[in-house]
Structures are given as C-alpha cells and as structure tokens.
Amino acid sequence: MTRLKPDFNNRKTNLNNLGKSIKRLRRIEKRIRYLTDEIRRKDAREKIILGGLVVKAGLRNADKSFILGCLLHAAKLDINSKEYKDFQKIGQYAFTDTRGQNDKQFRS
C-alpha cells in the first residue's frame, strides 16, 4: 500500500482562501452595521421632525391620546376631499410664517 504525502501547497491555498473569506465576511458585517445605524438615524430624525410639527401646532402639552386621535382622523381623509385640502392650506400657511405668528390664529 502506498502512502500518500500530504499536499501542503493545497492546504496553504485553502487557508489563504479561508482568510480572504473571513476578511470579506467582516467587511460585509461592517457594512451591515453601518446601514443599520443609518436606518436608525434616519428614523430618529423623522421622529424628531414629526415631534417638531406637534410643537409648532401648539400641542406640546396636549394629551397624547388626543394627538394620536387627530393623526388617525387625518390619516383616514381622502387626499381629494375638501377637509384634506383645508388642512393642507392651514399647514402651508403655518409653514410660510417663520416667526410663528400665524400659529395663534388656528389655536383659538
């Protein structure tokens, strides 16, 4: 029976390929962490902006259930309805006033 000699060159190649694969995997994991963090940052920024709208509307101290009820009512509106268009005009008017003077007009 002939004894086979181990092929060390092949073993080295396999180890090199394994090392490259591990490096590639680490780069992919790093990219996934970056993208996950980016998604989390965008989500946080969006929430901050929405919170700013609540403050701009003068509802900082309003009951959270009331605010959610208003938003749920608004979400049900048909985009072509008169009520939707009226709310949109009020919002556009409030955005054009940078000093917040127009806000008081809608809270009385």
C-alpha positions in Angstrom: 0.0 0.0 0.0 1.3 3.4 -1.0 1.2 6.1 1.5 0.0 9.5 0.2 2.0 12.5 1.1 0.0 15.5 2.3 -0.3 18.3 -0.2 0.9 21.3 1.8 0.5 23.7 -1.1 -3.1 22.9 -1.3 -3.5 23.3 2.4 -1.9 26.7 2.3 -4.2 27.7 -0.6 -7.2 26.6 1.4 -6.1 28.6 4.4 -5.4 31.7 2.3 -8.9 31.4 0.8 -10.4 30.9 4.2 -8.6 34.0 5.4 -9.8 36.0 2.4 -13.3 34.8 3.0 -13.2 35.8 6.7 -12.0 39.3 5.7 -14.7 39.6 3.2 -17.3 38.5 5.7 -16.0 41.1 8.2 -16.3 43.8 5.6 -19.9 42.7 4.9 -20.7 42.7 8.6 -19.3 46.2 9.0 -21.3 47.4 6.0 -24.5 45.9 7.5 -23.8 47.6 10.9 -23.3 50.9 9.0 -26.5 50.6 7.1 -28.5 49.5 10.2 -27.1 52.6 12.0 -28.0 54.8 9.0 -31.6 53.5 9.0 -31.8 54.1 12.8 -30.5 57.6 12.4 -33.0 58.4 9.6 -35.8 57.0 11.7 -34.8 59.1 14.7 -34.6 62.2 12.5 -38.0 61.6 11.1 -39.5 61.2 14.6 -37.8 64.5 15.7 -39.3 66.3 12.7 -42.7 64.9 13.4 -42.4 66.0 17.1 -41.4 69.4 15.9 -44.7 69.6 13.9 -46.6 68.8 17.1 -44.8 71.6 18.9 -45.3 74.1 16.0 -49.0 73.3 16.1 -49.0 74.3 19.8 -49.8 70.8 21.1 -46.7 70.3 23.2 -48.7 69.8 26.4 -51.7 68.2 24.7 -52.9 64.7 25.8 -51.1 62.1 23.7 -54.3 60.2 23.0 -55.8 63.5 21.6 -52.8 64.0 19.3 -52.9 60.4 18.1 -56.7 60.7 17.5 -56.1 63.8 15.4 -53.5 62.0 13.4 -55.6 58.9 12.9 -58.5 61.1 11.7 -56.2 62.9 9.3 -54.9 59.5 8.0 -58.4 58.5 7.0 -59.0 61.6 4.9 -59.2 61.2 1.2 -56.5 63.2 -0.5 -59.1 64.8 -2.8 -61.6 65.7 -0.1 -62.3 69.4 0.9 -61.4 68.7 4.5 -57.9 67.4 3.4 -57.4 70.4 1.2 -58.4 72.8 4.0 -56.0 71.2 6.5 -53.3 71.3 3.8 -53.8 75.1 3.3 -53.7 75.7 7.0 -50.4 73.8 7.3 -48.9 75.6 4.3 -49.9 78.9 5.8 -48.3 78.0 9.1 -45.1 76.9 7.4 -44.8 80.2 5.5 -44.8 82.2 8.7 -41.3 81.7 10.1 -41.9 83.7 13.3 -44.9 81.5 14.4 -47.3 84.4 14.3 -49.9 82.6 12.2 -50.0 79.6 14.6 -52.0 81.5 17.2 -54.7 82.2 14.7 -55.6 78.5 14.3 -55.5 77.7 18.1 -58.3 79.9 19.3 
